[in-house]
Amino acid sequence: MKLEISFLLLASAIVPASAETSQHMLVTSYATSPRLCQEFQQMYSSFNVCPLTDNDCFVLKWGTEGNSKLTKTPFTELAVNQYGYTTISIAHAPGKPYSIVYLDGFQGDRHPRQLETWKVNTEQLMALINKDPRPLQYEEWVKGAHQIKRETLATEFAQILAVGEKLSDDWSPIWMPIFNTKGTDYAIGRECSGSWAYGGYYGCNKVIKVTVKRVAADKTSIPVCEFVRRKGR
């Protein structure tokens, strides 16, 4: 199941009516690979289907229409209220030893949610997933009678994160350039100015920076592109 249903938790952050509705206000401030960064900047600035200040738009919808040079790695829901988090979703990187996990941890209506994107070892993650009790998606978890609690196997999952790499303090979509024969993945991070909303979400009024990180299997990810708002905008 794609994440359109389970992502409602993250998408529930209300974007203020004053939020920008176009993406043309960002310009390139840093680029180690001009061609790659040009493709990302063009994809970002020309996407007008929905405002990228909206969490649902940025993570799920951005670039899914009219894009032929970059492909988004899909992700699915893995577990609900298990491994120490409210929701965990996963994106598998075909042919690579790592997977991407998206974490959502509710910490109270008046406290910031724990939203993170991590690169973890696929073999270690699959060993945990195959251990009882197996992770349940929301449709199965809500039926009950499973004895799974939020702290179930949380220590074991934390050990996997400890040897992994945090890619961002948000949910960062993963993209792969079609023209890149090495099949390198790139994580896209977004920084906003805004305000806190009910449920611990941060409402994004303006996107002030977008960073593209190259994801590597055996070393720390490095930034290759950065886009910032034009001065005075």
C-alpha positions in Angstrom: 0.0 0.0 0.0 1.4 3.4 -0.9 1.4 6.0 1.8 -1.5 8.1 0.7 -3.7 6.8 3.6 -1.1 6.5 6.4 0.5 9.8 5.6 -2.6 11.6 6.8 -0.9 12.0 10.2 1.9 14.0 8.7 -0.3 15.8 6.2 -2.6 17.0 9.0 -0.4 20.0 9.6 -2.5 22.9 8.4 -0.8 25.2 6.0 -1.8 28.9 6.7 -3.7 30.6 4.0 -0.8 33.1 3.6 1.6 30.3 2.5 3.2 30.8 -0.9 1.6 29.0 -3.7 4.5 29.0 -6.2 8.0 27.6 -6.1 9.8 30.1 -8.3 11.3 32.1 -5.4 14.3 29.9 -4.9 17.7 30.3 -6.6 20.8 28.2 -6.7 23.3 29.2 -4.1 25.6 26.1 -4.1 26.2 23.4 -6.8 28.9 20.8 -7.1 27.2 19.1 -10.0 25.7 21.9 -12.3 23.7 19.5 -14.5 22.2 17.6 -11.6 21.4 20.8 -9.6 19.9 22.4 -12.7 17.5 19.5 -13.1 16.5 19.7 -9.4 16.0 23.4 -9.5 13.9 23.2 -12.7 11.8 20.4 -11.2 11.3 22.4 -8.0 10.5 25.8 -9.5 8.2 24.5 -12.3 6.0 22.3 -10.1 2.8 24.3 -9.6 0.3 21.5 -8.9 0.3 22.3 -5.2 2.4 24.5 -2.9 5.5 22.8 -1.5 4.9 24.5 1.8 2.3 21.7 2.3 3.9 18.6 3.8 1.7 16.2 1.8 2.7 18.0 -1.4 6.4 18.1 -0.7 6.8 14.5 0.3 4.1 12.7 -1.8 3.1 14.8 -4.8 6.0 17.0 -5.8 7.5 16.1 -9.2 5.1 13.2 -9.9 3.7 14.9 -13.0 5.6 15.9 -16.1 9.0 14.8 -14.9 11.1 12.6 -17.1 14.7 13.1 -15.9 14.3 12.3 -12.2 12.4 9.5 -10.5 11.1 9.4 -7.0 11.7 6.4 -4.8 8.3 5.3 -3.5 7.9 4.4 0.2 5.3 2.5 2.1 4.0 2.2 5.7 6.0 -0.3 7.7 4.6 -0.1 11.3 2.2 1.8 13.5 2.9 2.3 17.3 5.9 -0.1 17.3 9.7 0.2 17.5 9.3 3.3 19.6 7.5 5.5 17.1 3.9 6.4 16.1 4.5 5.7 12.4 7.4 4.2 10.5 7.6 4.1 6.7 10.2 2.6 4.5 11.7 3.1 1.0 13.9 0.3 -0.3 16.9 1.2 -2.5 17.0 -1.5 -5.2 20.5 -3.0 -5.5 21.8 -1.1 -2.5 22.7 -2.3 1.0 20.6 0.4 2.7 17.0 1.3 3.1 15.4 4.7 4.0 13.1 4.9 7.0 10.8 7.7 7.8 10.0 8.2 11.5 7.0 10.0 13.1 6.9 10.2 16.8 4.0 11.9 18.5 5.2 13.5 21.8 2.1 15.4 22.9 -0.1 18.1 21.3 2.1 20.8 22.8 5.5 19.3 21.9 7.2 19.1 18.5 6.8 15.8 16.7 9.9 13.7 16.1 10.0 13.7 12.3 13.2 12.2 10.8 14.6 10.5 7.7 17.3 7.8 8.2 19.5 5.6 6.1 19.8 2.1 7.7 21.4 -1.2 6.9 18.8 -3.3 5.0 20.0 -6.7 6.3 19.8 -5.5 9.9 16.3 -4.0 9.3 14.9 -7.1 7.7 16.2 -9.3 10.5 14.2 -7.1 12.9 11.1 -7.0 10.7 11.1 -10.8 10.5 11.2 -11.1 14.3 7.9 -11.6 16.2 5.8 -9.7 16.7 6.0 -8.6 13.0 5.2 -5.0 12.3 1.6 -4.1 11.4 0.3 -1.4 9.2 -2.6 0.7 10.5 -5.4 -1.3 8.9 -4.3 -4.4 10.9 -3.0 -2.7 14.0 -6.3 -0.9 14.6 -8.1 -4.2 14.8 -6.4 -5.0 18.1 -5.7 -8.4 19.7 -2.0 -8.2 18.7 -0.4 -7.1 22.0 1.9 -4.6 20.1 2.7 -1.5 22.0 4.8 1.5 21.0 7.8 0.3 23.0 7.7 -3.2 21.4 11.2 -3.9 20.0 12.1 -0.2 20.4 15.5 -1.0 21.9 16.4 -3.3 18.9 15.3 -0.6 16.4 17.2 2.1 18.2 20.4 -0.1 17.8 19.8 -0.1 14.1 19.5 3.6 14.0 22.6 4.0 16.1 24.8 2.5 13.3 22.8 4.2 10.5 22.7 7.9 9.4 20.2 10.6 10.0 19.5 12.3 6.7 17.2 15.1 8.0 15.0 16.3 10.8 12.0 16.0 8.5 10.6 13.6 5.9 12.9 13.9 2.9 11.8 12.4 -0.4 14.5 10.4 -2.2 15.1 11.0 -5.9 17.3 9.3 -8.5 18.4 11.0 -11.8 17.7 8.8 -14.8 20.8 10.0 -16.6 23.0 8.9 -13.6 24.3 5.4 -14.6 25.6 4.8 -11.1 22.0 4.9 -9.7 22.9 7.3 -7.0 20.1 8.4 -4.6 19.6 11.9 -3.4 17.7 13.1 -0.3 15.9 16.4 -0.6 15.7 18.5 2.6 13.4 21.5 3.1 13.8 24.3 5.6 10.8 26.6 6.4 9.8 29.6 8.3 6.4 29.2 10.0 4.7 28.4 13.3 3.9 25.4 15.4 0.5 23.8 14.9 -1.7 21.6 17.1 -0.4 18.0 17.3 3.2 19.0 17.4 3.5 19.8 13.7 5.4 22.8 12.3 3.3 24.8 9.8 5.4 25.9 6.8 4.6 29.4 5.7 7.6 29.9 3.4 10.2 27.5 2.1 13.5 29.3 2.7 16.0 26.6 1.7 16.1 23.3 -0.2 19.2 21.1 0.1 20.1 18.1 -2.1 22.2 15.4 -0.4 24.0 12.6 -2.2 23.3 9.3 -0.3 26.1 6.8 -0.2 26.2 3.3 1.0 29.5 3.3 2.8 30.0 6.9 3.9 28.2 10.0 5.2 25.9 11.7 2.8 27.1 15.1 1.5 25.2 18.2 0.2 25.6 18.7 -3.6 23.0 21.4 -4.2 21.4 24.2 -2.2 18.6 26.6 -3.2 17.6 29.7 -1.2 15.1 32.4 -1.4 15.9 35.5 -3.4 16.8 38.5 -1.3 13.8 40.5 -0.3 11.3 37.8 -1.1 
